[in-house]
């Protein structure tokens, strides 16, 4: 089954018989370009591995992501695809040419544009049902604490690129009883 999911196209660029007959998401593959047409079925199929209760928890969850660079973009994309209810994307930076080789939402045509605004546009194409809030300014500690007053926010993802900012975020999460997920690449 896993091999079928990973390789539904044969050497002649045709869908295998199982996927042609099923009429499922894989049948929407643009065989010539080998691209998957994304739609609501992506979320539906992802949720087949989750109970209804867990799906509802995801839909009701609000996650804050600090940093939309090399890691933050991929975290936001994954959460969007799995059906998270609401995201808050925080980053004051703009895309530059040096981001093209490693940042999920960096393209030649968006150099100089705000990372969070570009990410929001792309994430809405993946799953328009996710509510996406953007903050495109550097937040002070006081402003972060004000943000953390939102009781719906339970999880904060640290995708920042400086130790100083990470330590501040860690302290504020502990002080405000927020779960902090730290990542780096």
KENU-245281 format. One line per 5 residues: number of its first residue (from 1); their letters; for each residue x, y, z of N, C-alpha, C. Coordinates in pm, whole numbers, plus 50000, padded with zeros to 5 digits. Example, Ala and Ser with C-alpha at 12.3 -4.5 7.8 and 13.67 -1.06 7.14 Angstrom:
! KENU-245281
1 = as = 51319:49431:50780:51230:49550:50780:51320:49670:50780  51285:49775:50708:51367:49894:50714:51290:50003:50787
//
This chain:
! KENU-245281
1 = xxxxx = 50083:49880:50000:50000:50000:50000:50087:50125:50000  50194:50128:50083:50279:50246:50090:50343:50274:49955  50393:50171:49887:50453:50191:49756:50352:50248:49656  50226:50203:49666:50122:50254:49578:50099:50402:49603  50098:50443:49728:50076:50584:49759:50193:50669:49714
6 = xxxxx = 50312:50616:49725:50429:50693:49688:50452:50696:49538  50403:50594:49468:50432:50585:49324:50308:50542:49246  50208:50629:49235:50087:50591:49161:50101:50604:49010  50214:50656:48965:50236:50678:48822:50337:50576:48772  50304:50507:48663:50398:50410:48608:50500:50481:48519
11 = xxxxx = 50589:50403:48459:50696:50461:48377:50646:50532:48252  50522:50507:48212:50465:50574:48095:50379:50693:48133  50394:50743:48255:50317:50857:48307:50167:50831:48312  50128:50707:48338:49987:50671:48354:49959:50638:48500  49838:50669:48545:49798:50629:48679:49784:50478:48683
16 = xxxxx = 49821:50416:48797:49802:50273:48808:49651:50241:48816  49616:50117:48786:49476:50076:48779:49401:50103:48909  49464:50076:49023:49397:50095:49152:49351:50239:49170  49434:50335:49134:49399:50475:49157:49303:50528:49050  49311:50475:48928:49214:50514:48825:49075:50469:48868
21 = xxxxx = 49066:50346:48918:48937:50289:48954:48877:50356:49078  48960:50394:49172:48911:50451:49297:48851:50590:49279  48905:50668:49189:48856:50804:49172:48890:50892:49291  48995:50859:49363:49030:50935:49483:49122:51051:49449  49180:51112:49550:49265:51229:49531:49376:51204:49430
26 = xxxxx = 49434:51086:49434:49544:51059:49344:49500:51061:49198  49372:51041:49173:49325:51047:49035:49324:51190:48982  49343:51287:49071:49348:51426:49029:49489:51468:48991  49577:51373:48984:49715:51406:48949:49723:51453:48805  49788:51562:48786:49816:51610:48651:49934:51526:48603
31 = xxxxx = 49904:51421:48529:50005:51323:48492:50120:51386:48414  50090:51479:48328:50197:51538:48248:50295:51617:48333  50243:51688:48430:50329:51770:48517:50364:51700:48647  50301:51585:48671:50320:51509:48793:50300:51597:48917  50193:51677:48915:50159:51763:49028:50026:51716:49085
36 = xxxxx = 50011:51725:49217:49885:51691:49280:49801:51818:49289  49677:51810:49244:49584:51921:49259:49533:51917:49402  49563:52020:49479:49524:52021:49620:49382:52074:49635  49308:52011:49722:49174:52057:49753:49137:52009:49893  49012:52020:49928:48968:51982:50062:48994:51834:50092
41 = xxxxx = 49003:51751:49987:49030:51609:50008:49165:51586:50076  49259:51680:50058:49389:51666:50123:49369:51659:50274  49291:51752:50326:49265:51755:50469:49184:51633:50510  49083:51599:50432:49000:51483:50464:49085:51358:50474  49173:51337:50376:49258:51218:50379:49354:51220:50497
46 = xxxxx = 49410:51335:50528:49499:51346:50644:49425:51310:50770  49303:51354:50781:49226:51333:50903:49178:51189:50920  49193:51107:50818:49153:50967:50834:49235:50896:50941  49351:50949:50973:49434:50887:51076:49404:50942:51216  49316:51041:51223:49282:51103:51350:49138:51071:51387
51 = xxxxx = 49112:51060:51517:48975:51041:51562:48897:51170:51542  48765:51161:51545:48683:51282:51533:48715:51380:51644  48739:51327:51763:48773:51413:51878:48903:51489:51852  49003:51420:51800:49131:51486:51771:49118:51585:51656  49037:51552:51556:49013:51646:51447:48950:51774:51500
56 = xxxxx = 48856:51758:51591:48790:51875:51649:48887:51958:51733  48974:51889:51807:49076:51961:51885:49166:52044:51794  49208:51986:51683:49290:52061:51587:49214:52182:51533  49091:52160:51495:49010:52267:51437:48988:52381:51536  48984:52350:51664:48961:52451:51768:49091:52512:51820
61 = xxxxx = 49205:52463:51773:49335:52507:51824:49385:52632:51754  49458:52709:51832:49523:52830:51781:49670:52819:51817  49756:52822:51716:49900:52806:51737:49969:52933:51689  50067:52977:51768:50146:53094:51731:50283:53045:51684  50326:53094:51569:50458:53060:51516:50541:53187:51511
66 = xxxxx = 50650:53188:51587:50744:53299:51585:50855:53266:51486  50862:53342:51376:50965:53321:51275:50910:53245:51157  50913:53309:51040:50861:53246:50918:50972:53225:50816  51090:53190:50863:51203:53166:50774:51213:53020:50735  51334:52966:50745:51363:52831:50701:51280:52723:50767
71 = xxxxx = 51252:52736:50894:51173:52637:50967:51026:52676:50976  51000:52800:51008:50862:52846:51032:50768:52822:50916  50817:52840:50794:50732:52818:50677:50686:52673:50666  50777:52582:50694:50742:52439:50686:50649:52398:50801  50669:52456:50918:50581:52428:51031:50440:52478:50999
76 = xxxxx = 50430:52601:50948:50300:52658:50913:50230:52575:50806  50307:52531:50706:50248:52449:50600:50195:52317:50657  50273:52252:50741:50228:52125:50798:50102:52140:50881  50097:52243:50964:49979:52267:51047:49857:52300:50961  49878:52374:50854:49769:52408:50763:49715:52283:50695
81 = xxxxx = 49804:52198:50651:49762:52076:50581:49689:51979:50674  49725:51977:50800:49661:51883:50892:49526:51936:50943  49498:52064:50919:49366:52116:50953:49358:52194:51083  49467:52258:51123:49464:52342:51242:49358:52450:51222  49296:52496:51327:49190:52595:51313:49239:52736:51289
86 = xxxxx = 49345:52775:51361:49390:52913:51352:49540:52922:51376  49604:53005:51296:49748:53030:51309:49772:53179:51329  49874:53209:51409:49925:53345:51419:50070:53337:51374  50099:53403:51264:50234:53403:51207:50302:53534:51243  50420:53525:51306:50489:53645:51350:50630:53649:51292
91 = xxxxx = 50656:53754:51215:50789:53779:51161:50787:53918:51099  50887:53996:51127:50892:54133:51074:50982:54144:50950  51042:54034:50909:51141:54035:50802:51075:54025:50664  51153:54059:50563:51113:54044:50423:51201:53938:50358  51152:53881:50247:51233:53783:50175:51347:53852:50101
96 = xxxxx = 51461:53784:50099:51577:53832:50025:51627:53718:49936  51718:53750:49846:51771:53649:49754:51836:53533:49830  51892:53561:49946:51958:53455:50023:51859:53354:50080  51729:53384:50075:51627:53293:50126:51581:53191:50022  51611:53214:49896:51557:53132:49788:51591:52984:49800
101 = xxxxx = 51706:52952:49852:51748:52811:49854:51697:52733:49974  51629:52799:50069:51593:52724:50190:51461:52762:50254  51396:52866:50213:51274:52908:50281:51151:52876:50197  51056:52809:50259:50940:52750:50193:50864:52847:50103  50842:52969:50146:50757:53061:50070:50837:53168:49996
106 = xxxxx = 50966:53147:49980:51052:53242:49911:51059:53209:49763  51027:53309:49680:51031:53294:49535:51099:53418:49475  51144:53407:49355:51209:53521:49290:51116:53642:49282  50987:53618:49265:50895:53731:49247:50845:53792:49378  50888:53738:49494:50846:53803:49618:50964:53855:49701
111 = xxxxx = 51078:53871:49640:51193:53931:49708:51153:54072:49753  51183:54104:49878:51149:54234:49933:51011:54242:49995  50933:54137:49985:50798:54136:50042:50799:54071:50179  50702:54110:50264:50691:54059:50400:50667:53908:50401  50747:53838:50481:50737:53692:50488:50599:53645:50532
116 = xxxxx = 50544:53709:50636:50415:53661:50687:50301:53684:50588  50306:53792:50514:50200:53819:50415:50207:53722:50299  50328:53692:50255:50345:53595:50147:50307:53455:50193  50344:53420:50315:50309:53289:50369:50157:53274:50379  50091:53378:50426:49945:53372:50438:49880:53345:50303
121 = xxxxx = 49926:53414:50198:49870:53393:50064:49885:53246:50022  50004:53190:50043:50029:53052:50002:49951:52952:50087  49943:52976:50217:49871:52885:50306:49722:52885:50276  49668:52999:50239:49526:53006:50202:49496:52924:50077  49595:52907:49990:49577:52823:49872:49571:52675:49911
126 = xxxxx = 49637:52639:50019:49639:52501:50066:49510:52466:50138  49468:52552:50231:49348:52526:50310:49287:52660:50350  49187:52702:50276:49126:52832:50298:49043:52839:50425  49019:52725:50488:48940:52724:50610:49021:52758:50735  49152:52758:50725:49236:52795:50838:49236:52947:50851
131 = xxxxx = 49207:52995:50971:49212:53139:50997:49359:53174:51022  49410:53268:50945:49551:53303:50956:49564:53451:50989  49624:53479:51104:49652:53615:51148:49801:53638:51129  49837:53758:51087:49978:53790:51070:50016:53912:51152  50135:53906:51206:50195:54019:51276:50330:54041:51211
136 = xxxxx = 50344:54155:51143:50464:54179:51063:50554:54287:51123  50552:54296:51254:50641:54387:51326:50711:54310:51437  50824:54361:51482:50895:54298:51593:50818:54333:51721  50778:54232:51794:50700:54253:51915:50790:54274:52036  50747:54364:52123:50816:54383:52251:50770:54272:52346
141 = xxxxx = 50841:54257:52457:50801:54157:52557:50659:54186:52606  50628:54313:52627:50493:54351:52673:50388:54311:52571  50416:54333:52442:50320:54298:52337:50301:54146:52327  50409:54072:52349:50397:53926:52348:50310:53881:52464  50331:53939:52581:50248:53904:52697:50101:53937:52671
146 = xxxxx = 50075:54050:52605:49937:54085:52571:49878:53982:52475  49956:53938:52378:49912:53834:52285:49879:53706:52362  49961:53673:52458:49943:53550:52535:49823:53554:52629  49757:53669:52643:49634:53677:52722:49521:53600:52654  49535:53576:52525:49436:53498:52450:49442:53354:52500
151 = xxxxx = 49337:53314:52571:49335:53180:52631:49326:53069:52528  49285:53102:52407:49276:53000:52302:49416:52955:52258  49515:53042:52278:49653:53007:52243:49709:52916:52351  49737:52793:52312:49796:52696:52405:49939:52662:52366  49967:52669:52235:50097:52624:52185:50165:52737:52109
156 = xxxxx = 50294:52752:52137:50379:52850:52070:50495:52773:52008  50523:52800:51881:50633:52734:51814:50744:52836:51791  50862:52804:51843:50979:52890:51831:51059:52850:51707  51051:52934:51605:51129:52914:51483:51219:53036:51461  51262:53093:51571:51344:53214:51567:51489:53180:51535
161 = xxxxx = 51565:53284:51499:51703:53259:51459:51807:53325:51548  51765:53378:51664:51865:53431:51757:51843:53372:51895  51951:53343:51963:51944:53286:52097:51874:53382:52193  51907:53509:52183:51847:53609:52272:51694:53607:52262  51641:53611:52139:51496:53610:52121:51434:53479:52169
166 = xxxxx = 51504:53370:52148:51453:53239:52193:51442:53233:52345  51542:53288:52412:51540:53287:52559:51428:53375:52612  51406:53488:52550:51295:53576:52590:51162:53503:52571  51144:53440:52454:51021:53368:52426:51000:53253:52524  51106:53182:52555:51097:53071:52652:51050:53123:52788
171 = xxxxx = 51107:53232:52833:51070:53291:52962:50923:53333:52962  50879:53398:52855:50741:53445:52847:50641:53330:52838  50677:53226:52768:50589:53109:52760:50573:53044:52897  50683:53029:52969:50678:52970:53103:50593:53056:53196  50615:53185:53189:50542:53279:53276:50392:53277:53247
176 = xxxxx = 50355:53254:53122:50214:53260:53081:50151:53123:53056  50218:53017:53101:50166:52880:53089:50131:52840:52946  50220:52871:52854:50203:52830:52715:50302:52718:52685  50258:52620:52610:50346:52512:52569:50439:52568:52460  50570:52551:52480:50667:52600:52383:50727:52481:52309
181 = xxxxx = 50720:52484:52179:50786:52385:52096:50902:52458:52029  51021:52410:52055:51141:52474:52004:51194:52391:51888  51232:52460:51783:51292:52390:51671:51402:52475:51611  51493:52408:51544:51597:52482:51473:51651:52394:51361  51705:52460:51260:51770:52388:51151:51896:52461:51114
//
